[in-house]
Amino acid sequence: MRANDGSRTGGEILIDQLVVHGVQHVFCVPGESFLPVLDALHDSPIQVTVCRQEGGAANMADAYGKLTGKPGLCFVTRGPGASNAAVGLHTAHQDSTPMILFIGQIHSQYTERESFQEVDYRRMFGQMAKWVASI
């Protein structure tokens, strides 16, 4: 949802850029840690497959990458959601399948304070992904 002053949320900026880069489909398990992204997806032309478990969403994104040659995109929430998606991410990495996993995260002001479901994704996924970044 756009603010009345014309500004955009980070979720809107992200989804706008995915549209610009030709993304047509994403797989996700909705979570509170990326609500602005979900709002932006609702208003976008991107097709969303909502899954019941993050491992399934990641495996679907991996399969999409294998079948299309385009990156399969998966959105999951932090902590347990990210852990559940790890198997699909690892499979994609081992098979050199194009896949991007977006993970919701705690607010940056709470980093390294043992916040609820806080995980250092660079350390967690560093060995099973080509690149890991926190934005």
C-alpha positions in Angstrom: 0.0 0.0 0.0 1.5 3.3 -1.0 1.7 6.1 1.5 -0.2 9.3 0.8 3.0 11.2 0.4 4.0 9.1 -2.6 6.9 7.3 -0.9 7.3 3.6 -1.3 8.1 0.8 1.2 11.1 -1.4 0.9 8.8 -4.2 -0.1 7.3 -2.1 -3.0 10.8 -1.2 -4.2 11.9 -4.9 -4.1 8.8 -6.1 -6.0 9.0 -3.3 -8.5 12.5 -4.3 -9.3 11.6 -8.0 -9.6 8.9 -6.9 -12.1 11.4 -4.8 -14.0 13.7 -7.9 -14.2 10.9 -10.1 -15.6 10.0 -12.1 -12.6 6.7 -13.8 -13.3 6.2 -16.3 -10.4 7.3 -16.6 -6.8 6.7 -19.3 -4.1 6.2 -18.4 -0.5 4.9 -19.2 2.9 3.5 -15.9 4.1 5.0 -14.5 7.3 4.9 -11.4 9.4 8.6 -10.7 8.9 8.0 -9.6 5.2 4.5 -8.1 5.3 5.4 -5.1 3.1 6.6 -7.5 0.4 3.3 -9.5 0.6 1.4 -6.2 0.3 3.4 -5.3 -2.8 3.0 -8.7 -4.4 -0.7 -8.4 -4.0 -0.7 -5.3 -6.2 1.8 -6.7 -8.7 1.5 -8.8 -11.9 3.7 -11.5 -10.3 1.9 -14.8 -9.8 2.3 -16.1 -6.2 2.0 -19.8 -5.2 1.3 -19.9 -1.5 2.7 -23.0 0.2 2.0 -24.7 3.5 5.6 -25.3 4.4 8.8 -23.6 3.6 10.6 -26.7 2.5 7.9 -27.3 -0.1 8.2 -23.6 -1.3 12.0 -23.9 -1.7 11.7 -27.2 -3.5 9.1 -25.7 -5.9 11.4 -22.7 -6.5 14.2 -25.2 -7.2 12.0 -27.1 -9.7 10.9 -23.9 -11.4 14.6 -23.0 -11.9 15.4 -26.4 -13.3 12.4 -26.4 -15.7 12.7 -22.8 -16.9 16.3 -21.9 -16.6 15.2 -18.7 -14.8 15.8 -18.2 -11.1 13.1 -19.7 -8.9 12.2 -17.2 -6.2 11.1 -18.2 -2.8 10.1 -16.0 0.2 10.1 -17.3 3.7 10.0 -15.9 7.2 13.0 -15.9 9.6 14.3 -18.6 12.0 12.3 -21.8 11.5 11.0 -20.7 8.1 14.5 -20.2 6.9 15.6 -23.5 8.4 12.8 -25.4 6.7 13.8 -23.9 3.3 17.4 -24.9 3.7 17.0 -28.3 2.1 15.6 -26.8 -1.1 18.3 -24.2 -1.2 21.0 -26.8 -0.7 19.6 -28.9 -3.5 19.5 -26.0 -5.8 23.2 -25.1 -4.9 24.4 -28.7 -5.4 22.6 -28.9 -8.8 23.6 -25.4 -9.9 20.0 -24.5 -10.3 19.2 -20.8 -10.4 17.3 -19.9 -7.3 16.9 -16.9 -5.0 15.7 -17.3 -1.4 14.4 -14.2 0.3 14.2 -14.4 4.1 12.4 -11.9 6.3 14.6 -10.6 9.1 14.3 -8.8 12.4 14.6 -5.0 12.5 18.3 -4.0 12.2 18.1 -2.2 15.6 17.7 -5.5 17.3 20.6 -7.3 15.5 22.9 -9.4 17.7 20.6 -9.1 20.8 19.2 -12.6 20.6 15.9 -11.4 19.3 13.0 -13.7 18.6 14.0 -16.1 15.8 17.1 -14.1 15.0 19.6 -16.0 12.8 22.8 -14.9 11.2 22.1 -16.0 7.6 25.6 -15.4 6.3 26.8 -18.0 8.7 23.9 -20.3 8.4 23.7 -20.4 4.5 27.3 -19.4 3.7 28.3 -23.0 2.6 25.1 -23.8 0.8 24.6 -20.8 -1.4 26.6 -19.0 -4.0 26.0 -15.6 -2.3 24.4 -14.5 1.0 23.6 -10.9 1.9 21.6 -9.0 4.4 20.1 -5.8 3.3 
